[in-house]
Amino acid sequence: MAIEYALPGRIALITGAAQGIGWETARLLHGRGCSVALADIDSEGAERAADALGDRALAIAADVTDAEAMSAAVDEVVDRFGGLEVVVANAGVAPPMRPMSVVDPEAFERTVEIDLLGVWRTVHPALPQVIERCGHVVVVASVYAFVNGVLATPYAVAKAGVEQLGRALRAELSIHGASAGVAYFGFIDTRMVRDSFEDPVTRRLEDVFPPALLRRLPPAAAGAAIVEGIERRAPRIVRPRWWRAWSALRGIVNPLLDARFDRDERMREAVREGERLGRAERTETTRSR
């Protein structure tokens, strides 16, 4: 692998860094010689993660839905380490899979707030530093950026937005000698994904999608892919790698998948189950108020 961007001595900020993909990315960057700031809404988790790394690690309690907090996080990194060159906007959530007709509006909007606007709030205050130091930004999207988001609309909407943000950002940063890339992951074996697959609606989808589409990779594989992508200043990071073909052929494959979903009885049953559960959840929420 040709390394265009050597990592030793760089300074990186990673959100959602207390566990999962964020933690693995921070761990590997630290191992490459970077100073790392681990930002997470879970302040105790961020502290534990930073303590595990030792020197050159800083824990930051920050909520990506709070623009002032993210601006302060960037300032804290600069004050502690003297600058900021690498940003990995990783923090995200995924609500239960439900049809839009019954989805909790607050859950929908909170997902977009965290998964899309949280990326914007992470990246924007860091850009002056990234530009000045010819750095690199990674925004974490998903294969849901280009795969039909049936029953996962808020997540898919947010990740499609993240893809557009990252692609445009790369073009805009190029005049400064800086760069950006978009990470597209399939199913990574994080707590968020494990929780999602416990949901009965998600389990029904396992009968619809080919097993290869649902194969989970460990978080360390995703973290390693991000680090490799930073070193190459890669415009795209895709894992599992075979999703690259789907992305490249999305204009052909997606209409075929959409047509299949329209008539697949197993998908129809999953939607019906989602509607049933969604209505029950809304009734329960109303009663508890």
Buried (B, 14 or more C-beta within 10 A) or exposed (E): EEEEBEBEEBBBBBBBBBBBBBBBBBBBBBEBEBBBBBBBBBBEBBBBBBEEBEEBBBBBBBBBBBBEBBBBBBEBBBEBBEBBBBBBBBBBBBBBBBBEEBBBEEBBEBBBBBBBBBBBBBBBBBBEBBBEBBBBBBBBBBBBBBBBBBBBBBBBBBBBBBBBBBBEBBEEBEEBEBBBBBBBBBBBBBEBBEEBBEBEBBBBBEEBEEEEBBEBBEBBBBBBBBBBBBBBBBBBBBBBEEBEEBBEEBEEBBEEBEEEBEEBEBBEBBBEBBBEBBEEBBEEEEEEE
